[in-house]
Amino acid sequence: MSIKRMVTKLALAFAAKKGVEIFNNAGGVDGVRDMLAGRKAPPQPDTQTAGMHGRIGGTRAAGTGGLGNILDSLGHAGATNGRESGVTGQVSPLNQSLGGLFGTLAAALGHQSQPEQAASKLEEEFETSDITRDEEAKPLVRAMVQMARADGNIDDQEKSALFDILQDATTQEQATLQDALHEPINPKAIADDTPPHARKQVYTAALLVGDPEHPNEKQFLASLGSNLGLNDREVAALHDAVGKPQLAA
């Protein structure tokens, strides 16, 4: 299983899904235009509007490589006219360790302005620099998909879009995604199947696509962290690295 490619595509897919929800909740193009012009109040000014740009388009924070570099590494350079300016020669996100990849994604999705610092913090927390075996990789995918399902079911249209994004996935990878889409939402079951050295990577994968300020998603993260055996300091460090609000906040 190409875990880094699959994690990257899922992160972008679920971030785009939330971006579309924010866009629709704002009233489409006219609603966003009125909101930016001050003629209309944002639908939920606490967190949604602040994250709109990051969720839809990412950032150009120094060192991230930008969303264009990530898409380039996935073979979608044409969508963004290749690499973004100033990132020629950067290491492909898929050639990084998982800590580096998570740091890059957190920045590209607008959560973290310092990807290198985020990657460094994650590497300090993680107990292994990489995960390559299928049985270790599956809990990461399951955690991301169940996190995305925590605030409601993914409908058939959204499932179809996911498989379009993962059209180059192997039969095994698509089977893993299908299982994750249909199994009961159960953080304990994910934790039970997670090797001890991969606990923090699994939590971080879910955190990357989750919103700790959404009640259902916060509950999912709290249960996942508890069942993975992560203590309060470890959870706080992962949230700080990714640039997400703390659970206790």
C-alpha positions as a Markdown table, in Angstrom:
| # | Residue | x | y | z |
|---|---|---|---|---|
| 1 | Met | 0.0 | 0.0 | 0.0 |
| 2 | Ser | 1.4 | 3.4 | -0.9 |
| 3 | Ile | 0.4 | 4.9 | 2.4 |
| 4 | Lys | 1.9 | 8.4 | 1.9 |
| 5 | Arg | 0.1 | 8.8 | -1.4 |
| 6 | Met | -3.2 | 7.6 | 0.0 |
| 7 | Val | -3.0 | 9.7 | 3.2 |
| 8 | Thr | -2.1 | 12.7 | 1.1 |
| 9 | Lys | -5.1 | 12.2 | -1.3 |
| 10 | Leu | -7.5 | 11.6 | 1.6 |
| 11 | Ala | -6.3 | 14.7 | 3.4 |
| 12 | Leu | -6.8 | 16.8 | 0.3 |
| 13 | Ala | -10.2 | 15.2 | -0.5 |
| 14 | Phe | -11.7 | 15.7 | 3.0 |
| 15 | Ala | -10.3 | 19.2 | 3.3 |
| 16 | Ala | -11.9 | 20.0 | -0.1 |
| 17 | Lys | -15.2 | 18.5 | 1.2 |
| 18 | Lys | -15.2 | 20.8 | 4.2 |
| 19 | Gly | -14.3 | 23.7 | 2.0 |
| 20 | Val | -17.3 | 23.1 | -0.2 |
| 21 | Glu | -19.5 | 22.9 | 2.9 |
| 22 | Ile | -18.2 | 26.2 | 4.1 |
| 23 | Phe | -18.8 | 27.7 | 0.6 |
| 24 | Asn | -22.3 | 26.4 | 0.4 |
| 25 | Asn | -23.1 | 27.5 | 4.0 |
| 26 | Ala | -22.0 | 31.0 | 3.1 |
| 27 | Gly | -24.5 | 31.1 | 0.2 |
| 28 | Gly | -22.3 | 30.3 | -2.8 |
| 29 | Val | -20.5 | 32.9 | -4.8 |
| 30 | Asp | -22.9 | 35.7 | -4.1 |
| 31 | Gly | -22.8 | 34.9 | -0.4 |
| 32 | Val | -19.1 | 34.9 | -0.2 |
| 33 | Arg | -18.9 | 38.2 | -2.2 |
| 34 | Asp | -21.4 | 39.8 | 0.2 |
| 35 | Met | -19.5 | 38.4 | 3.2 |
| 36 | Leu | -16.1 | 39.8 | 2.0 |
| 37 | Ala | -17.7 | 43.2 | 1.2 |
| 38 | Gly | -19.1 | 43.3 | 4.8 |
| 39 | Arg | -22.8 | 43.2 | 3.6 |
| 40 | Lys | -23.3 | 39.8 | 5.2 |
| 41 | Ala | -22.2 | 38.1 | 8.4 |
| 42 | Pro | -20.2 | 34.9 | 8.1 |
| 43 | Pro | -22.2 | 31.8 | 8.8 |
| 44 | Gln | -20.0 | 30.7 | 11.7 |
| 45 | Pro | -17.4 | 33.3 | 12.4 |
| 46 | Asp | -15.7 | 31.3 | 15.2 |
| 47 | Thr | -13.7 | 28.9 | 13.0 |
| 48 | Gln | -15.1 | 28.3 | 9.6 |
| 49 | Thr | -14.4 | 31.6 | 7.9 |
| 50 | Ala | -10.9 | 31.7 | 9.3 |
| 51 | Gly | -10.1 | 28.4 | 7.8 |
| 52 | Met | -11.9 | 28.9 | 4.5 |
| 53 | His | -8.8 | 29.9 | 2.5 |
| 54 | Gly | -6.7 | 27.2 | 3.9 |
| 55 | Arg | -9.2 | 24.4 | 3.4 |
| 56 | Ile | -10.0 | 25.4 | -0.2 |
| 57 | Gly | -6.7 | 26.5 | -1.5 |
| 58 | Gly | -3.9 | 26.0 | 1.0 |
| 59 | Thr | -1.3 | 28.6 | 1.9 |
| 60 | Arg | 2.0 | 29.7 | 0.5 |
| 61 | Ala | 3.8 | 29.7 | 3.8 |
| 62 | Ala | 7.6 | 29.6 | 3.3 |
| 63 | Gly | 9.0 | 26.1 | 2.9 |
| 64 | Thr | 5.7 | 24.3 | 2.4 |
| 65 | Gly | 6.0 | 23.8 | -1.3 |
| 66 | Gly | 2.4 | 24.9 | -1.5 |
| 67 | Leu | -0.6 | 22.9 | -2.8 |
| 68 | Gly | 0.9 | 22.9 | -6.3 |
| 69 | Asn | 4.0 | 21.0 | -5.1 |
| 70 | Ile | 1.8 | 18.4 | -3.4 |
| 71 | Leu | -0.4 | 17.9 | -6.4 |
| 72 | Asp | 2.7 | 17.8 | -8.6 |
| 73 | Ser | 4.0 | 14.9 | -6.4 |
| 74 | Leu | 0.7 | 13.1 | -6.9 |
| 75 | Gly | 0.9 | 13.5 | -10.7 |
| 76 | His | -1.6 | 16.4 | -11.0 |
| 77 | Ala | 0.8 | 19.2 | -12.0 |
| 78 | Gly | -1.4 | 20.3 | -14.8 |
| 79 | Ala | -4.1 | 21.3 | -12.4 |
| 80 | Thr | -1.8 | 24.0 | -11.0 |
| 81 | Asn | 0.6 | 24.6 | -13.9 |
| 82 | Gly | 3.3 | 22.6 | -12.2 |
| 83 | Arg | 5.2 | 23.6 | -9.1 |
| 84 | Glu | 4.4 | 26.9 | -7.5 |
| 85 | Ser | 7.0 | 29.7 | -7.6 |
| 86 | Gly | 10.0 | 29.4 | -5.3 |
| 87 | Val | 9.8 | 25.7 | -4.7 |
| 88 | Thr | 11.8 | 24.3 | -7.6 |
| 89 | Gly | 14.0 | 21.5 | -6.4 |
| 90 | Gln | 12.2 | 20.9 | -3.2 |
| 91 | Val | 11.9 | 17.3 | -1.9 |
| 92 | Ser | 8.6 | 15.7 | -3.0 |
| 93 | Pro | 6.2 | 15.4 | 0.0 |
| 94 | Leu | 5.9 | 11.7 | -0.8 |
| 95 | Asn | 9.7 | 11.3 | -0.3 |
| 96 | Gln | 9.5 | 12.8 | 3.2 |
| 97 | Ser | 9.0 | 10.9 | 6.5 |
| 98 | Leu | 5.4 | 10.8 | 7.7 |
| 99 | Gly | 6.3 | 13.6 | 10.1 |
| 100 | Gly | 7.5 | 15.7 | 7.2 |
| 101 | Leu | 4.5 | 14.8 | 5.1 |
| 102 | Phe | 2.0 | 15.7 | 8.0 |
| 103 | Gly | 3.9 | 19.0 | 8.5 |
| 104 | Thr | 3.7 | 19.8 | 4.8 |
| 105 | Leu | 0.0 | 18.9 | 4.6 |
| 106 | Ala | -0.9 | 20.9 | 7.8 |
| 107 | Ala | 0.7 | 24.0 | 6.1 |
| 108 | Ala | -0.8 | 23.4 | 2.7 |
| 109 | Leu | -4.3 | 23.1 | 4.2 |
| 110 | Gly | -3.9 | 26.3 | 6.2 |
| 111 | His | -3.5 | 25.0 | 9.7 |
| 112 | Gln | 0.2 | 25.5 | 10.3 |
| 113 | Ser | 2.4 | 28.4 | 9.1 |
| 114 | Gln | 5.7 | 26.7 | 9.9 |
| 115 | Pro | 5.8 | 23.3 | 8.2 |
| 116 | Glu | 9.5 | 22.6 | 9.0 |
| 117 | Gln | 8.9 | 23.3 | 12.7 |
| 118 | Ala | 5.7 | 21.2 | 12.6 |
| 119 | Ala | 7.6 | 18.3 | 11.0 |
| 120 | Ser | 10.4 | 18.6 | 13.6 |
| 121 | Lys | 8.0 | 18.5 | 16.5 |
| 122 | Leu | 6.1 | 15.5 | 15.0 |
| 123 | Glu | 9.4 | 13.6 | 14.4 |
| 124 | Glu | 10.3 | 14.2 | 18.1 |
| 125 | Glu | 6.9 | 12.7 | 19.2 |
| 126 | Phe | 6.7 | 9.8 | 16.8 |
| 127 | Glu | 8.3 | 6.5 | 17.8 |
| 128 | Thr | 9.2 | 5.6 | 14.3 |
| 129 | Ser | 10.1 | 7.7 | 11.3 |
| 130 | Asp | 8.1 | 5.7 | 8.8 |
| 131 | Ile | 5.3 | 3.2 | 8.4 |
| 132 | Thr | 5.3 | 1.0 | 5.3 |
| 133 | Arg | 3.7 | -2.4 | 6.2 |
| 134 | Asp | 0.1 | -2.8 | 5.2 |
| 135 | Glu | -1.1 | -3.9 | 8.6 |
| 136 | Glu | 0.4 | -0.7 | 10.1 |
| 137 | Ala | -0.9 | 1.5 | 7.4 |
| 138 | Lys | -4.5 | 0.5 | 7.4 |
| 139 | Pro | -5.3 | 2.1 | 10.8 |
| 140 | Leu | -4.2 | 5.5 | 9.4 |
| 141 | Val | -6.6 | 5.3 | 6.5 |
| 142 | Arg | -9.4 | 4.0 | 8.8 |
| 143 | Ala | -8.8 | 6.9 | 11.3 |
| 144 | Met | -9.0 | 9.5 | 8.6 |
| 145 | Val | -12.1 | 8.1 | 7.0 |
| 146 | Gln | -13.9 | 7.6 | 10.3 |
| 147 | Met | -12.9 | 11.1 | 11.4 |
| 148 | Ala | -14.5 | 12.4 | 8.2 |
| 149 | Arg | -17.6 | 10.4 | 8.9 |
| 150 | Ala | -17.9 | 11.5 | 12.6 |
| 151 | Asp | -20.0 | 14.6 | 11.7 |
| 152 | Gly | -22.3 | 12.7 | 9.4 |
| 153 | Asn | -22.4 | 10.0 | 6.8 |
| 154 | Ile | -20.5 | 10.4 | 3.5 |
| 155 | Asp | -23.1 | 10.1 | 0.8 |
| 156 | Asp | -22.8 | 8.2 | -2.5 |
| 157 | Gln | -21.8 | 11.3 | -4.4 |
| 158 | Glu | -19.0 | 12.0 | -2.0 |
| 159 | Lys | -17.9 | 8.4 | -2.0 |
| 160 | Ser | -17.8 | 8.5 | -5.8 |
| 161 | Ala | -15.6 | 11.6 | -5.6 |
| 162 | Leu | -13.3 | 9.9 | -3.2 |
| 163 | Phe | -12.8 | 6.9 | -5.6 |
| 164 | Asp | -12.3 | 9.3 | -8.5 |
| 165 | Ile | -9.4 | 11.0 | -6.5 |
| 166 | Leu | -8.0 | 7.5 | -5.7 |
| 167 | Gln | -8.5 | 6.2 | -9.2 |
| 168 | Asp | -4.9 | 5.1 | -9.4 |
| 169 | Ala | -5.1 | 3.1 | -6.2 |
| 170 | Thr | -4.5 | -0.6 | -6.2 |
| 171 | Thr | -7.3 | -3.1 | -5.6 |
| 172 | Gln | -6.0 | -3.6 | -2.1 |
| 173 | Glu | -6.0 | 0.1 | -1.4 |
| 174 | Gln | -9.5 | 0.6 | -2.7 |
| 175 | Ala | -10.7 | -2.4 | -0.6 |
| 176 | Thr | -9.2 | -0.7 | 2.5 |
| 177 | Leu | -11.0 | 2.5 | 1.7 |
| 178 | Gln | -14.3 | 0.6 | 1.1 |
| 179 | Asp | -14.0 | -1.2 | 4.4 |
| 180 | Ala | -13.3 | 2.1 | 6.2 |
| 181 | Leu | -16.4 | 3.7 | 4.6 |
| 182 | His | -18.7 | 1.0 | 5.7 |
| 183 | Glu | -17.4 | -0.2 | 9.0 |
| 184 | Pro | -19.0 | 1.2 | 12.2 |
| 185 | Ile | -17.4 | 4.3 | 13.6 |
| 186 | Asn | -15.4 | 2.8 | 16.4 |
| 187 | Pro | -12.2 | 4.6 | 17.6 |
| 188 | Lys | -11.5 | 1.7 | 20.0 |
| 189 | Ala | -11.4 | -0.8 | 17.1 |
| 190 | Ile | -8.9 | 1.3 | 15.2 |
| 191 | Ala | -6.8 | 1.6 | 18.4 |
| 192 | Asp | -6.9 | -2.1 | 18.9 |
| 193 | Asp | -5.5 | -2.7 | 15.4 |
| 194 | Thr | -2.7 | -0.1 | 15.8 |
| 195 | Pro | 0.8 | -1.2 | 16.6 |
| 196 | Pro | 2.2 | 0.6 | 19.7 |
| 197 | His | 4.9 | 2.5 | 17.6 |
| 198 | Ala | 2.3 | 3.9 | 15.2 |
| 199 | Arg | -0.2 | 5.3 | 17.8 |
| 200 | Lys | 0.8 | 8.9 | 17.3 |
| 201 | Gln | 0.8 | 8.7 | 13.5 |
| 202 | Val | -2.7 | 7.3 | 13.6 |
| 203 | Tyr | -4.0 | 10.1 | 15.9 |
| 204 | Thr | -2.2 | 12.7 | 13.8 |
| 205 | Ala | -3.8 | 11.4 | 10.6 |
| 206 | Ala | -7.3 | 11.8 | 12.1 |
| 207 | Leu | -6.4 | 15.2 | 13.5 |
| 208 | Leu | -5.2 | 16.5 | 10.2 |
| 209 | Val | -8.7 | 16.1 | 8.7 |
| 210 | Gly | -10.7 | 16.7 | 11.9 |
| 211 | Asp | -12.0 | 19.8 | 13.7 |
| 212 | Pro | -11.4 | 19.7 | 17.4 |
| 213 | Glu | -14.0 | 22.4 | 17.9 |
| 214 | His | -16.8 | 20.4 | 16.3 |
| 215 | Pro | -18.6 | 18.4 | 19.1 |
| 216 | Asn | -18.8 | 15.0 | 17.2 |
| 217 | Glu | -15.3 | 15.3 | 15.9 |
| 218 | Lys | -13.9 | 16.4 | 19.2 |
| 219 | Gln | -15.5 | 13.3 | 20.8 |
| 220 | Phe | -14.0 | 11.1 | 18.2 |
| 221 | Leu | -10.5 | 12.5 | 18.7 |
| 222 | Ala | -10.8 | 12.2 | 22.5 |
| 223 | Ser | -11.9 | 8.6 | 22.3 |
| 224 | Leu | -9.3 | 7.8 | 19.7 |
| 225 | Gly | -6.5 | 9.3 | 21.8 |
| 226 | Ser | -7.7 | 7.6 | 25.0 |
| 227 | Asn | -7.9 | 4.2 | 23.4 |
| 228 | Leu | -4.5 | 4.7 | 21.8 |
| 229 | Gly | -3.1 | 5.3 | 25.3 |
| 230 | Leu | -1.9 | 8.8 | 24.6 |
| 231 | Asn | -1.6 | 11.0 | 27.6 |
| 232 | Asp | -2.7 | 14.7 | 27.8 |
| 233 | Arg | 0.9 | 16.0 | 27.1 |
| 234 | Glu | 1.3 | 13.8 | 24.0 |
| 235 | Val | -2.1 | 14.8 | 22.6 |
| 236 | Ala | -1.4 | 18.5 | 23.3 |
| 237 | Ala | 2.0 | 18.2 | 21.5 |
| 238 | Leu | 0.4 | 16.7 | 18.4 |
| 239 | His | -2.3 | 19.4 | 18.3 |
| 240 | Asp | 0.4 | 22.1 | 18.7 |
| 241 | Ala | 2.5 | 20.6 | 15.9 |
| 242 | Val | -0.4 | 20.4 | 13.4 |
| 243 | Gly | -1.7 | 23.8 | 14.4 |
| 244 | Lys | -5.1 | 22.6 | 15.6 |
| 245 | Pro | -7.0 | 23.8 | 18.7 |
| 246 | Gln | -6.5 | 21.8 | 21.8 |
| 247 | Leu | -9.3 | 19.4 | 22.9 |
| 248 | Ala | -9.5 | 21.0 | 26.3 |
| 249 | Ala | -9.8 | 24.5 | 24.9 |
